[in-house]
Amino acid sequence: MHKVIFDTDPGVDDAMALLFLHHHPDIDLIGITTVFGNARIETTTRNALFLKREWKIDAPVAKGAGDTFIPHRVSHEPPTFIHGDDGLGNIGVPDVIDLPLDPRPAHRFIVETVRANPGEVTLVAVGRMTNLANALKDDPDILGLVKQVVIMGGAFDTNGNVTPAAEANIHGDPEAADVVMTANWPVVVVGLDVTLQTVMTKQALADIRDAAGKRAELLFDLSQFYIKFYESRVVDGMVVHDSCACAYVVAPQLFETRSGAIRVVSGGLADGQTIQKPDSKGFGPSDWDNLPSQKVCMGIDAPAVLKLIHDTIVAVKED
């Protein structure tokens, strides 16, 4: 059983990933922490509470960072053209969700939960890395207590999606990402090199809706705006970025990884670019030296991952 804290900025593909984690029998979802990104922090936190309520998720929600690791470092507007004005495809999420938040800020929730479960917690981070960087700044000793960090973000042997160099989650807070990826804890990065291959078709999403009851009906409805964004980018459907990271936790055999130290570019033309120094290659002295070797996903069995997502969500029905 994998104890998971899901660090997220819901977000349409975040919602699918959350439902996957909630339904998978090998996942014990012990916390949801929110971060700014797909929408501002107030909206992503409200969306997390909304999904918790609608999908009857027991895990507590802790509100996280609304600004970058280095305060006011950058000011990117939320991508409303991808996720809608409400972050969930303009489905009309209520302004207020009558559920309590955990009283701790997200980084303290992470620190205290990890300390209460040493060696057992996997952090699945699918937004900016700000909460994780803040947790490390607050308590560096959790490095030896976290089981694994699985990140959706980055682009290594492919272009980014917000600039030719950078993927959105990393571009939104490069300094935080560099802190997380250079820290001495086990990191797996599930980036655009594999997620862009994982396209859920409109029909596949409809099949999930038809087989899985009300929870999947909500997922189907909130995904329609996102699908429209992808109409000019993929043949039929939507890329399920965040669910790929969740799939890695329970089925790492469906991925091929490359090991090596990772750095994140901060500033300049390539702001937010993720660059790995593969362990298999030799270089002269560089800023990658004496850093921990981390894993980057470079290959994926996309049909198997999509089947895993489908089978996990439809396995639990609710009328």
Buried (B, 14 or more C-beta within 10 A) or exposed (E): EBBBBBBBBBBBBBBBBBBBBBBBEEBBBBBBBBBBBBBBBEBBBBBBBBBBEBBEBEBBBBBBBBBBBBEEBBEBEBBBEBBBBBBBBBBEBEEEBEEEBBEBBBBBBBBBBBEEBEEBBBBBBBBBBBBBBBBBEEBEEBBEBBBBBBBBBBBBEBEBBBBEBBBBBBBBBBBBBBBBBBBEBBBBBBBBBBBBBBBBBBEBBEBBBEBBBEBBBBBBBBBBBBBBBBEEEBEEBBBBBBBBBBBBBBBBEBBBBBBBBBBBBBEEEBBBBBBBBBEEEEEEEEEBEEBBBBBBBBEBBBEBBBEBBBEBBBEBEEE
